[in-house]
Amino acid sequence: MNVLEVQGLTKRYPAFTLNGVSFDVPQGAVMGFIGRNGAGKSTTLKSILGMVHPDAGAVRVFGMDYAENERAIRRELGVVLGGIDFYPKKKIKTITDVTRRFYDNWDEEKYRHYLELFHIDESKRVDQLSSGMKVKYMIALALSHNARLLILDEPFNFLDPSSQSIIKHLLKKYNEEHQATVIISSHNLNHTVDVCPRIALLEHGVIIRDIINEDNSAEKELEDYFNVEEE
């Protein structure tokens, strides 16, 4: 069963076009999107989530049309799109109180575990958190309601190497325990290869390669590609 089906996703901007992106992701799969900044990774994910209105294409999640069933589908998603930049003067506790009411499967014990693991102080305001702590908080929310599909845009940004390793371990563990589908975008080759058994390479708004990453076999192929492009 495909958890996510994307067909012909297109979004035109004056200086950039996401051009007919299509792919399927089965249940339990972990797929990475890699490419340079501006390749179309974030536009793809935001178009899937309806945060960017695409000019063409169709998105089905859990077998349902996303646009027609967005509210029901969102309850089953864990989403991290960078840090948390909204409501900068609100306390973390306040934002969590609002968030937990949205999810029927909210797991308070799990959420408390992530707060402790990431050393997040709920009494702090958003604007008192570092960029890395904001990312960790968003990951804590995404992993605390038994989401069936995780969509994570640059989840390793602003994190120190130790925190990056912890997040990689958590994502692998979550995938295995929940049979959840995970989609990760990154411009960092090492992070993507470490976590994702399947990797799509985006360039100028197009998927130019869809690679099965067995035993990190994609690393050499992608390194060669980026090295050639940089010469």
N, C-alpha and C positions, 0 to 999 in steps of 0.2 A: 504494500500500500504506500502510495506517495503522500507524504504529509504536506508537501509544498509542490505546486505545479505553476510554473511561470512560462507564459507563451507570448513572445513578440513584444516584450516590454520596451516602450519607446518614450523618451522625454526629450524635447528639443529646447535648448537654450540658445541665445545668440552666439555664444562661443563654444558650445559643447552639445553633443547629442548622445543620449543613451539609445543605442541603435538595435532594436529588435532582440533584446536579451531573452533567451529561452533556456530553461533547465528544470529538472525534476529532482526532488530530494526524498528518498524513501524514509519510512519510520526508522528511527534509531541511528541514522547516518549522521556523520559529522563532516560538514563541507566548509571549505575555506575559500574566501575570495581574496586574491592578492593582486596588487597593482600599485603603481606609483600614485602619489596624491593627484587627484583630478582624473583618475582613470575611469571613475564611475561607480566605485564600490558603494559609497554612501548614498548616491542617487538611486542605485538599484534597491538597496534595503529600504529607503524611505518611500520609494514608489510602491514596493510590496506592501508596506504598512499604511499606505494611503496618506502619508505625511507630505508627499509630493504627488500632485495629480498627473498621472502619465497621459501622454497624447494618444497612446495606443497600447494594446496588449491586454492580457487577462491574467489574473492571479487567483488560484484556488488553494485554500488551506483546509486541511482535514476533509477534503472532498467538497468544500463549499466555496462559492464565489465570495471573495473577501469583501468586496464593496457592498454586497447585499447582506452580509452576515458579520459585519465588522465587530459589533459589540460582543456577540457570543464568542467569536474567535479570539478577541483580545484577552478574554478571561483565561485562555489556555496558553498565552504567550508570555515569555520572559524577555524583555527588551532592554538593551543597554545601548544608548546612542551617545557615546562620550560621557562626560560628567553630568552633574545636575546643576543647571544654570538658572532654573526657574525658582521663584519665591526665595530670593537670597536672604531675606530677613526672617524667614520662618525657621523654627527649630526642626531638627531631624525628627523628633518625636511627633510633631504635628503632621509632617508629611507622611510618616508611616501610618498614623492613625487614619488618615484619609485613604491611603493606598490599600490597607488591609481590608477595608469594607468593600472594595471592588472585587475581591477574589474569594470565591466560595471555598477554595481549597487552601486558604492561607494556613501556614504551619508556623505558629508562634514560637515553638521550641526551636525549630530550625533557624528562624530569623534571629533569635537571641544567640544562638551558636555562632552565626556569622558576625554579629556585632562584637562578640567577644574575640573571635578569631582576628578580625580586622581592627580591633581597638577603636571602635566607633563610639563616640559619646553622644547619646541622643539629645542631651541638653544643649548641644551646640547648634548655632545657626548655620545655614548652608554657607554663608559667606565667611564663616570661620574655619571651614575645611580647606585643606590643600586640594589641588587638582587630583592627586592620587587618591585621597580619601573620598572625594566625590565619586570617583569611578568605583571604588570598593563598595560604597553605599549602594550605588545602583545595581551592582552585581548581587549584593545581599538581598535586595528586593526581588530581583529577577529569579533567584534560586529559592525563594521562600514560599512559593505557592504551587509547587508541583506542576510547573508548566510543561506542556507536552512539546513545545517548540521554543528554543532559545534563539534569538536574533541579536547578535552582539557586534557592534561596530567599533572597531579599534579598542577592544577591552583591555589591552595591555599598555595603553598610553599612560604616561605619567607615573608608572609604577616602577619601583626599584626591582632589581633582579630577583630578590627573595620573594617579593609579592607576586611577581610574574609567575614564578614557579608554583606558588600556592594556588593561584587562579587556574593554571593549566591542570594541576592535580584535581581541583574541585570540578572543573568542567568534564574531565574524563570520568571521574567518579559519578557525577550526576547523570551523564550519558549512560553509563553502565547500569546504574541502579534503577533508573526510571525508563530506560529505553527511549529517552527523549531524543528528538532531532535537534541538532545544533548547527547554526550557520554563523561563521565568524568572518568578518572582514578585517584585513590588516595590510599595511604596507611593509611589514617586517617579515622577511622570508623565514627566519628561524622560528618565530612563534607559530607561524602557519604550518610549517612542516612538522613541528613537534606535536601538534594537536590534531591535525586534519588528515584523515585517510584519503580524502578526495579534495582536489584543489582546482578552482577555476581561475585562470589568469585573465584579467581585464586590461585592455589597452584601448584608449580613445573610445570608450563606451561600448566596446564589443568584447565578448568572450572569445579569445583567440586560442585558448587551450583549455581542455578539461582533462585533468591528470589524476590517475589513480596513484596514490602515494603509499606504496607498499614498502615497509621497512625504510621509510624516509628516502625512497628512491627518487622522489621528485626534486630533492634538494639540488642535485647536480644539474638536472635539466633546467631548473629555474635560475640557478646561479649563472649558467652559460648564457641564458637569455638576457638577464640583466647586465651581465658583463659586456655582451655584444652591443646592447643598446647604449651603454655608457661610453663606448669607445668613440 
